[in-house]
């Protein structure tokens, strides 16, 4: 019953194109972030976000052309986030062969993303969601106590979205070690069913 109510509230925050509403998740109390988790089969919330070079990237731009691996990570240049970004970058050719683009999103700004990319030679595209709007739409924000203060953080999560814009896999709270290879296997599974 609680899960159905949460899904109903979530549905009200997305418009017909699956685009994130400005007054849906953003208005929720911080403690309720995790009540709004995306499920396989739902339309992926649309977005337009700047990358490390300040070019706008739209989810809609990949429709009917590519699958999308959308991974959310806490912060640029931290150990787990660096490991994950390097692993995804090392598998870039494998993802490309499966007609899949990999996009990383955090609440860091474009300059931070550019420095992170250049320092580690990353090939994945990093998108800046500074106000956390897209993070809210995907249900990846959670509260954490840091040095006695409550802080809203990004829960490391990955979404595999097919060419039609539907969420095929929603993976919340992932471990960065070996995650990119696991995701590659899931994308291969989608590709084999789409032929």
Steps between C-alpha positions, in 0.01 A plus 500: 500500500780743593692404185192562282448843657866587440473398134181700458669810646800439276284470189352844571847656486573383145339653196382300197851483355644370827661839563572595858256739663642807673256481791485128563809349663653839575218576743532178699655492845859371488405189699269383224753489213533122502123446491505588128699229328473442128399151390578306180237570236447863599594781261835653589461861618632732230763765558729755340830538686839655418806278462860577602539725192170679577325341201138407570414130493139389470370153580252544215791539255582129532145371445472229231878515450680378810453327832614711795690404812428783741707475813474736797801541726567703816799718413778559248847368577416292807636142510179305424379749241839504328511119487150486352569769239827338393333158470219641285758685286706185448189322370397792273568306177292203624207727584535680168489166313162440671377845387500621860612834640624531859414819689613579854308752712593667826421832667850631424527788252638494144845626603536224759392242240755634250784479754392148605479382137836646404684378811398137442463495119132410523301437182154486662293815470446667839189713552450771761176492702600778739152562642427125532178514299582197284636314804161555669311373197702177501463457878874497572519766771518389863574655833826427675646627824845650448684638805172529689322687221234366266614516138325399178720266296481308174450126543721320247243362254480391136212490252503318171261666258407346167472679166129560557572693820383232744688405813611138459709474817500725809794421730509699825787504751754323279859410584744666257737202487421292190179694440581612144556138388172396666316778316660399170359149550151642560521711183607192302186328629283786378670502160449126451125538568468804269622318188 
